[in-house]
């Protein structure tokens, strides 16, 4: 009997170590909208699983419409993994990327002062049920998390289901990061299609145009345009090779009637972002080049040391809160050990 009890205790202890606690209440909407506040409806017909999903519809107003839930963050929480399923129907796209169907997390102090916002999902157009996940490191002064489900100043229909917020202790968080880092090294994602000969394959962003009329090399180039002074960009993320000490970023830009925004850095920009395995910035974003007005194809190249904690990088071609057209071609990445 003693052996059986010891074995049972060991199993329960092991389960306690491996399980993460879900602190979000009614994330599958099986209790309708209990624990949520705001404007939404329950849809028992179109759901990912279970009996219900949450649906938000808006067709004419382009206003912010949504629901939220504020949850206390347990003591000794190092990180929270937020997950959820989203399905959309004809969600309108705007020049401003934030105008979309969203899952957003706001971290708050004990006095409800905002600390930071984190986008878990940002979806437009018509999409099938899709899973979204983000692991967020929790700062010491964060005592609450506000989970927001919304149509953010856009029209269309969006459904949510199977939402969760699972906590990680510091030990489990570090173990997860180590596992992710090993996976990242063994499944290296390399930068590609910097000359846009395959369209926007491997690139993401908004207001994308592929042009064949004005190129630097090959048969195609990228162009991003905006008639309003908002952030408009394309980007590509990739993995830093093991033992790389320096990154060399180069490429060609061309500007067409870019009008500088309110600040002197609101131009057409070519940017490098370096991040850790947990998607935190390893250093401030680095500017490779910028343009205003109208210019010919201009070559930019810069070399940057790679911080020891950096494991990923992102290349951004952007109109930083300015108007006009920015073109890009021949983007290349090299590493030095």
C-alpha positions as CSV (number, residue, x, y, z in Angstrom):
1,X,0.0,0.0,0.0
2,X,2.8,2.4,0.9
3,X,4.4,1.8,-2.5
4,X,1.1,2.5,-4.3
5,X,0.7,5.7,-2.4
6,X,4.2,6.9,-3.1
7,X,3.8,6.1,-6.8
8,X,0.5,8.0,-6.9
9,X,2.0,10.9,-5.2
10,X,4.9,10.9,-7.7
11,X,2.4,10.9,-10.6
12,X,0.4,13.8,-9.2
13,X,3.6,15.8,-8.5
14,X,4.8,15.2,-12.1
15,X,1.4,16.3,-13.4
16,X,1.7,19.5,-11.3
17,X,5.1,20.2,-12.8
18,X,4.1,19.8,-16.4
19,X,0.6,21.5,-16.3
20,X,0.3,25.2,-16.8
21,X,-2.7,26.9,-15.2
22,X,-5.3,28.6,-17.4
23,X,-6.3,31.8,-15.7
24,X,-8.7,33.0,-18.3
25,X,-12.4,32.3,-17.5
26,X,-14.9,31.0,-20.0
27,X,-12.5,31.3,-22.9
28,X,-14.6,28.8,-25.0
29,X,-17.9,30.7,-24.3
30,X,-19.7,27.6,-23.0
31,X,-21.3,29.9,-20.4
32,X,-22.3,32.4,-23.0
33,X,-20.6,35.8,-22.2
34,X,-20.2,35.2,-18.5
35,X,-17.0,36.9,-17.2
36,X,-16.8,39.1,-20.3
37,X,-17.9,42.7,-20.7
38,X,-18.8,44.6,-23.8
39,X,-20.7,44.2,-27.0
40,X,-20.8,40.7,-28.7
41,X,-23.1,37.8,-29.3
42,X,-22.9,34.0,-28.9
43,X,-22.9,31.9,-32.1
44,X,-23.9,28.2,-31.4
45,X,-23.7,27.3,-35.1
46,X,-20.2,28.4,-36.2
47,X,-17.6,27.4,-33.6
48,X,-14.2,25.7,-33.5
49,X,-15.3,23.2,-30.9
50,X,-17.8,22.8,-28.0
51,X,-21.2,24.4,-28.1
52,X,-20.5,28.1,-28.7
53,X,-18.2,30.8,-30.1
54,X,-18.2,34.5,-29.6
55,X,-19.2,36.7,-32.6
56,X,-18.8,40.4,-33.3
57,X,-20.5,42.0,-36.3
58,X,-20.3,45.5,-37.6
59,X,-21.3,46.6,-41.1
60,X,-21.5,50.4,-41.3
61,X,-19.8,52.4,-38.5
62,X,-16.1,51.5,-38.6
63,X,-16.1,52.0,-34.8
64,X,-14.3,50.0,-32.1
65,X,-16.6,47.2,-31.0
66,X,-15.6,44.4,-28.7
67,X,-15.4,42.7,-25.4
68,X,-12.8,42.3,-22.7
69,X,-11.9,40.4,-19.5
70,X,-9.5,41.5,-16.8
71,X,-7.7,38.7,-15.0
72,X,-5.3,38.9,-12.0
73,X,-1.8,37.6,-12.6
74,X,-0.8,35.1,-10.0
75,X,2.3,35.7,-7.9
76,X,5.6,34.3,-9.3
77,X,4.3,34.3,-12.9
78,X,7.3,34.9,-15.2
79,X,5.3,34.6,-18.5
80,X,1.8,33.9,-19.9
81,X,1.0,32.1,-23.1
82,X,-2.1,33.5,-24.7
83,X,-3.8,31.4,-27.3
84,X,-7.0,31.6,-29.3
85,X,-8.8,30.6,-32.5
86,X,-10.1,33.3,-34.9
87,X,-12.3,33.1,-38.0
88,X,-13.2,36.2,-40.1
89,X,-15.7,37.1,-42.8
90,X,-15.1,40.2,-45.0
91,X,-13.2,42.2,-42.4
92,X,-12.3,45.4,-44.2
93,X,-8.6,46.3,-44.6
94,X,-7.4,49.9,-44.0
95,X,-4.2,51.8,-44.5
96,X,-3.8,51.6,-40.7
97,X,-2.8,48.1,-39.8
98,X,-4.3,48.2,-36.4
99,X,-7.8,48.6,-37.9
100,X,-8.6,44.9,-38.1
101,X,-10.1,42.1,-36.1
102,X,-7.9,41.7,-33.1
103,X,-7.0,39.7,-30.0
104,X,-5.0,42.2,-27.9
105,X,-3.5,41.9,-24.4
106,X,-3.0,44.9,-22.2
107,X,-0.8,44.5,-19.1
108,X,-1.8,46.6,-16.1
109,X,-0.5,47.6,-12.7
110,X,-2.5,46.8,-9.5
111,X,-4.0,50.3,-9.9
112,X,-5.1,49.6,-13.5
113,X,-2.4,51.8,-15.1
114,X,-1.5,50.6,-18.5
115,X,2.0,49.1,-18.9
116,X,2.0,47.7,-22.5
117,X,-0.1,46.3,-25.3
118,X,0.6,43.1,-27.2
119,X,-1.1,41.9,-30.4
120,X,-1.9,38.2,-30.4
121,X,-3.9,38.3,-33.6
122,X,-4.6,41.0,-36.2
123,X,-6.8,39.7,-39.0
124,X,-8.5,41.2,-42.1
125,X,-10.4,39.8,-45.1
126,X,-12.0,36.3,-44.9
127,X,-10.1,33.6,-43.1
128,X,-10.9,30.0,-41.8
129,X,-10.5,29.1,-38.2
130,X,-6.9,29.8,-37.4
131,X,-4.9,29.4,-34.2
132,X,-2.9,32.3,-32.7
133,X,-0.4,32.1,-29.9
134,X,2.0,34.5,-28.1
135,X,4.2,34.0,-25.1
136,X,4.5,37.3,-23.2
137,X,7.1,37.9,-20.5
138,X,5.5,39.5,-17.5
139,X,7.2,42.6,-15.9
140,X,7.4,42.8,-12.1
141,X,4.9,45.7,-11.9
142,X,2.2,43.9,-14.0
143,X,-0.5,42.6,-11.7
144,X,-3.4,42.2,-14.1
145,X,-3.9,41.3,-17.8
146,X,-6.8,42.6,-19.9
147,X,-7.7,40.4,-22.9
148,X,-9.5,42.3,-25.7
149,X,-11.5,40.8,-28.5
150,X,-12.6,43.3,-31.1
151,X,-13.3,44.8,-34.5
152,X,-10.9,47.7,-34.1
153,X,-12.4,50.6,-36.2
154,X,-13.4,48.3,-39.1
155,X,-16.4,46.5,-40.4
156,X,-17.1,42.8,-41.0
157,X,-17.6,39.7,-38.9
158,X,-15.2,37.9,-36.5
159,X,-15.6,34.8,-34.4
160,X,-13.4,33.8,-31.4
161,X,-13.2,30.4,-29.6
162,X,-11.0,28.3,-27.3
163,X,-9.1,31.2,-25.7
164,X,-6.7,30.5,-22.9
165,X,-4.0,32.3,-20.8
166,X,-1.6,29.8,-19.3
167,X,1.0,30.9,-16.7
168,X,4.6,29.9,-16.5
169,X,6.9,30.0,-13.5
170,X,10.5,31.4,-14.1
171,X,11.8,27.8,-14.1
172,X,9.3,26.6,-16.7
173,X,9.7,29.8,-18.8
174,X,13.5,29.4,-19.0
175,X,13.1,25.7,-19.9
176,X,10.6,26.7,-22.6
177,X,13.0,29.3,-24.0
178,X,15.9,26.8,-24.1
179,X,13.7,24.3,-25.9
180,X,12.6,27.0,-28.4
181,X,16.2,28.0,-29.0
182,X,17.2,24.5,-29.7
183,X,14.3,24.2,-32.1
184,X,15.2,27.5,-33.8
185,X,18.8,26.4,-34.4
186,X,17.8,23.0,-35.8
187,X,15.0,24.5,-38.0
188,X,16.7,27.6,-39.2
189,X,14.6,30.0,-41.2
190,X,16.7,31.8,-43.7
191,X,16.1,35.1,-45.4
192,X,15.0,34.8,-49.0
193,X,13.3,36.5,-52.0
194,X,15.1,39.8,-51.3
195,X,14.7,40.8,-55.0
196,X,10.9,40.1,-55.0
197,X,11.2,37.8,-58.1
198,X,8.7,35.5,-56.3
199,X,6.3,38.4,-55.5
200,X,5.8,38.8,-51.7
201,X,6.7,35.2,-50.9
202,X,8.2,35.1,-47.3
203,X,7.2,38.8,-46.8
204,X,4.3,40.1,-44.8
205,X,2.7,43.5,-44.4
206,X,0.2,45.9,-45.8
207,X,-0.3,48.0,-49.0
208,X,1.9,45.7,-51.0
209,X,2.5,46.2,-54.8
210,X,4.8,44.3,-57.1
211,X,6.0,46.4,-60.0
212,X,7.7,45.3,-63.2
213,X,7.9,48.8,-64.7
214,X,10.7,50.2,-62.6
215,X,13.2,47.8,-61.1
216,X,16.8,47.9,-60.1
217,X,17.7,44.3,-61.0
218,X,15.8,41.3,-62.4
219,X,12.2,41.7,-63.4
220,X,10.3,42.8,-60.3
221,X,10.6,45.2,-57.3
222,X,8.4,46.0,-54.3
223,X,6.5,49.2,-53.7
224,X,4.6,50.4,-50.7
225,X,2.4,53.4,-50.9
226,X,0.2,55.5,-48.5
227,X,-1.9,58.6,-49.0
228,X,-2.2,59.1,-45.2
229,X,0.6,59.6,-42.7
230,X,0.5,56.2,-41.0
231,X,2.9,53.3,-40.5
232,X,2.9,51.3,-43.8
233,X,5.4,48.5,-44.2
234,X,6.5,45.1,-45.3
235,X,8.8,42.8,-43.3
236,X,10.5,39.5,-43.2
237,X,11.7,37.6,-40.1
238,X,14.5,35.0,-40.1
239,X,16.9,33.2,-37.8
240,X,20.5,34.3,-37.0
241,X,22.9,31.4,-37.7
242,X,24.8,29.9,-34.8
243,X,28.1,31.7,-34.0
244,X,27.4,34.7,-36.2
245,X,29.1,37.8,-34.8
246,X,28.1,40.4,-37.4
247,X,25.2,41.0,-39.8
248,X,25.6,42.9,-43.1
249,X,22.3,44.3,-44.5
250,X,22.2,45.9,-48.0
251,X,19.7,46.8,-50.7
252,X,18.3,49.4,-53.0
253,X,15.6,51.9,-52.3
254,X,13.8,54.5,-54.5
255,X,11.4,57.2,-53.3
256,X,8.5,58.8,-55.2
257,X,7.1,62.0,-53.7
258,X,7.6,60.9,-50.1
259,X,6.5,63.8,-47.8
260,X,8.1,63.8,-44.4
261,X,5.7,63.4,-41.4
262,X,5.7,65.5,-38.2
263,X,9.0,64.2,-36.9
264,X,12.3,64.2,-38.8
265,X,12.4,60.4,-38.7
266,X,9.0,60.1,-40.4
267,X,10.5,59.1,-43.8
268,X,10.8,56.1,-46.1
269,X,13.0,53.7,-44.0
270,X,15.0,50.5,-44.3
271,X,15.3,49.0,-40.8
272,X,16.9,46.0,-39.0
273,X,15.3,44.6,-35.8
274,X,17.2,42.1,-33.6
275,X,15.2,40.0,-31.1
276,X,15.7,37.3,-28.6
277,X,14.2,33.8,-28.7
278,X,11.2,35.3,-26.7
279,X,10.7,38.1,-29.2
280,X,12.1,40.8,-27.0
281,X,14.3,43.4,-28.6
282,X,18.0,42.6,-28.2
283,X,18.9,46.2,-29.0
284,X,17.3,49.3,-30.4
285,X,16.1,49.1,-34.1
286,X,18.9,49.9,-36.5
287,X,18.5,52.2,-39.5
288,X,20.1,51.0,-42.7
289,X,18.8,53.9,-44.9
290,X,16.1,56.5,-45.3
291,X,14.7,58.6,-48.2
292,X,12.3,61.5,-48.6
293,X,11.1,63.4,-51.7
294,X,11.8,61.7,-55.0
295,X,15.1,59.9,-55.7
296,X,16.7,57.4,-58.1
297,X,17.6,53.9,-57.0
298,X,20.0,54.4,-54.0
299,X,22.2,51.7,-52.5
300,X,22.5,51.2,-48.7
301,X,24.7,48.9,-46.8
302,X,25.5,48.7,-43.1
303,X,27.2,46.2,-40.8
304,X,26.1,45.6,-37.2
305,X,27.5,43.5,-34.3
306,X,25.0,40.9,-33.2
307,X,24.2,40.9,-29.4
308,X,24.9,37.6,-27.7
309,X,21.2,37.2,-26.7
310,X,19.9,37.8,-30.3
311,X,18.5,34.8,-32.1
312,X,16.2,36.3,-34.8
313,X,16.2,39.4,-37.0
314,X,13.6,41.2,-39.0
315,X,14.0,43.4,-42.1
316,X,11.5,46.2,-42.5
317,X,10.8,48.4,-45.5
318,X,8.5,51.1,-44.2
319,X,6.8,54.5,-44.7
320,X,7.1,55.8,-41.1
321,X,4.0,57.9,-40.6
322,X,4.5,59.7,-43.9
323,X,3.0,59.7,-47.4
324,X,4.2,58.7,-50.8
325,X,5.8,55.6,-52.4
326,X,8.9,53.7,-51.3
327,X,10.3,51.0,-53.6
328,X,12.8,48.3,-52.7
329,X,14.9,45.8,-54.6
330,X,18.0,43.6,-54.2
331,X,17.8,43.2,-50.4
332,X,20.6,40.9,-49.2
333,X,21.7,39.6,-45.8
334,X,25.2,38.3,-45.0
335,X,26.8,37.1,-41.7
336,X,30.4,37.1,-40.4
337,X,31.6,34.8,-37.7
